[in-house]
Amino acid sequence: MRPDNESAIPSTVPDTVHTAETPSRRAETGPLTELRSPGISDGVRMWEIARDSRVLDLNSSYAYVLWCRDFAATSIVAEVDGRVGGFATAFVRPRVPDTLFLWQIAVDEQLRGQRLAAAMLNELLDRVADRGITRLETTISPDNPASQALFTGVARHRGVPITRQPLFTAEDFPPGHEPEELYTVGAPRA
Ligand SMILES: CC(C)(COP(=O)(O)OP(=O)(O)OC[C@H]1O[C@@H](n2cnc3c(N)ncnc32)[C@H](O)[C@@H]1OP(=O)(O)O)[C@@H](O)C(=O)NCCC(=O)NCCS
């Protein structure tokens, strides 16, 4: 989607203006891993990692690029040896401002098992804590034990409970989609 008046946009406006909201940080997973907010130029790489996961619902490349523009402060990428090797996209639930909803998380297959995903989630939760966000929600399909282990581990690491309840049934999706269960890391809402 291109704005009709694109030529009216000053060329001096940097395209990363929305993304430099938090400084990057070295992850404890290894000296060459950097955790930072995504910029628009990371969108394509995030789309590639989602595509190559063969597990995630692949959204349009536009969705990832747009996400990097508007939800950078609640998302994170892990850069390993100068290349993005994992990402997590999330947003603050509009009507539940103390809850971060994790939309997607994925790590390049070759980098899995090195605690990159756990590092991204913990870093993201640390970053948003000063906004009063105390709870993480996500949905996981019953056939994704890696994801279940990831979120259980994050809850254990942070010393908070994790709960599970039904959310979306298979009938909420087109044929062939698994149901999705809601996992809540943190005290469940009253
Ligand atoms: C799920 C995924 C992001 C995990 O990434 P990762 O960097 O390898 O995970 P980590 O190394 O940080 O591991 C975190 C925890 O999950 C566990 N885990 C990771 N992969 C696992 C697997 N395949 N089976 C069982 N447990 C697994 C680890 O043992 C660790 O547990 P611990 O905290 O109890 O020690 C990665 O496998 C992936 O990208 N999968 C495809 C996309 C996907 O399924 N995304 C989640 C959808 S909700």
Ligand as a Chemical Component Dictionary entry (heavy atoms), coordinates in Angstrom:
data_LIG
# 
_chem_comp.id                   LIG 
_chem_comp.type                 NON-POLYMER 
_chem_comp.pdbx_formal_charge   0 
_chem_comp.three_letter_code    LIG 
# 
loop_
_chem_comp_atom.comp_id 
_chem_comp_atom.atom_id 
_chem_comp_atom.alt_atom_id 
_chem_comp_atom.type_symbol 
_chem_comp_atom.charge 
_chem_comp_atom.model_Cartn_x 
_chem_comp_atom.model_Cartn_y 
_chem_comp_atom.model_Cartn_z 
_chem_comp_atom.pdbx_ordinal 
LIG C1  C1  C 0 9.462  -22.372 19.860 1  
LIG C2  C2  C 0 10.810 -21.770 19.477 2  
LIG C3  C3  C 0 10.624 -20.267 19.273 3  
LIG C4  C4  C 0 11.811 -22.018 20.633 4  
LIG O1  O1  O 0 13.032 -21.334 20.316 5  
LIG P1  P1  P 0 14.410 -21.710 21.033 6  
LIG O2  O2  O 0 15.310 -20.524 20.947 7  
LIG O3  O3  O 0 14.952 -22.980 20.484 8  
LIG O4  O4  O 0 13.952 -21.957 22.538 9  
LIG P2  P2  P 0 14.892 -21.855 23.829 10 
LIG O5  O5  O 0 16.253 -22.409 23.537 11 
LIG O6  O6  O 0 14.859 -20.457 24.354 12 
LIG O7  O7  O 0 14.178 -22.827 24.853 13 
LIG C5  C5  C 0 13.259 -22.361 25.843 14 
LIG C6  C6  C 0 12.653 -23.560 26.556 15 
LIG O8  O8  O 0 11.875 -24.346 25.631 16 
LIG C7  C7  C 0 12.368 -25.681 25.582 17 
LIG N1  N1  N 0 12.306 -26.144 24.187 18 
LIG C8  C8  C 0 12.737 -25.501 23.098 19 
LIG N2  N2  N 0 12.530 -26.264 22.001 20 
LIG C9  C9  C 0 11.941 -27.409 22.438 21 
LIG C10 C10 C 0 11.468 -28.578 21.788 22 
LIG N3  N3  N 0 11.567 -28.729 20.451 23 
LIG N4  N4  N 0 10.880 -29.543 22.532 24 
LIG C11 C11 C 0 10.754 -29.409 23.879 25 
LIG N5  N5  N 0 11.209 -28.309 24.557 26 
LIG C12 C12 C 0 11.783 -27.327 23.831 27 
LIG C13 C13 C 0 13.800 -25.599 26.074 28 
LIG O9  O9  O 0 14.235 -26.828 26.600 29 
LIG C14 C14 C 0 13.686 -24.515 27.126 30 
LIG O10 O10 O 0 13.097 -25.102 28.292 31 
LIG P3  P3  P 0 13.625 -24.759 29.767 32 
LIG O11 O11 O 0 13.425 -23.272 29.969 33 
LIG O12 O12 O 0 12.757 -25.598 30.631 34 
LIG O13 O13 O 0 15.068 -25.140 29.783 35 
LIG C15 C15 C 0 11.394 -22.420 18.195 36 
LIG O14 O14 O 0 11.382 -23.820 18.349 37 
LIG C16 C16 C 0 10.643 -22.054 16.925 38 
LIG O15 O15 O 0 10.944 -21.048 16.279 39 
LIG N6  N6  N 0 9.650  -22.879 16.538 40 
LIG C17 C17 C 0 8.847  -22.623 15.322 41 
LIG C18 C18 C 0 7.884  -21.462 15.517 42 
LIG C19 C19 C 0 6.953  -21.682 16.700 43 
LIG O16 O16 O 0 6.488  -22.770 16.983 44 
LIG N7  N7  N 0 6.692  -20.568 17.427 45 
LIG C20 C20 C 0 5.828  -20.561 18.587 46 
LIG C21 C21 C 0 4.396  -20.470 18.216 47 
LIG S1  S1  S 0 3.386  -19.977 19.594 48 
# 
loop_
_chem_comp_bond.comp_id 
_chem_comp_bond.atom_id_1 
_chem_comp_bond.atom_id_2 
_chem_comp_bond.value_order 
_chem_comp_bond.pdbx_ordinal 
LIG C1  C2  SING 1  
LIG C2  C3  SING 2  
LIG C2  C4  SING 3  
LIG C2  C15 SING 4  
LIG C4  O1  SING 5  
LIG O1  P1  SING 6  
LIG P1  O2  DOUB 7  
LIG P1  O3  SING 8  
LIG P1  O4  SING 9  
LIG O4  P2  SING 10 
LIG P2  O5  DOUB 11 
LIG P2  O6  SING 12 
LIG P2  O7  SING 13 
LIG O7  C5  SING 14 
LIG C5  C6  SING 15 
LIG C6  O8  SING 16 
LIG C6  C14 SING 17 
LIG O8  C7  SING 18 
LIG C7  N1  SING 19 
LIG C7  C13 SING 20 
LIG N1  C8  SING 21 
LIG N1  C12 SING 22 
LIG C8  N2  DOUB 23 
LIG N2  C9  SING 24 
LIG C9  C10 SING 25 
LIG C9  C12 DOUB 26 
LIG C10 N3  SING 27 
LIG C10 N4  DOUB 28 
LIG N4  C11 SING 29 
LIG C11 N5  DOUB 30 
LIG N5  C12 SING 31 
LIG C13 O9  SING 32 
LIG C13 C14 SING 33 
LIG C14 O10 SING 34 
LIG O10 P3  SING 35 
LIG P3  O11 DOUB 36 
LIG P3  O12 SING 37 
LIG P3  O13 SING 38 
LIG C15 O14 SING 39 
LIG C15 C16 SING 40 
LIG C16 O15 DOUB 41 
LIG C16 N6  SING 42 
LIG N6  C17 SING 43 
LIG C17 C18 SING 44 
LIG C18 C19 SING 45 
LIG C19 O16 DOUB 46 
LIG C19 N7  SING 47 
LIG N7  C20 SING 48 
LIG C20 C21 SING 49 
LIG C21 S1  SING 50 
# 
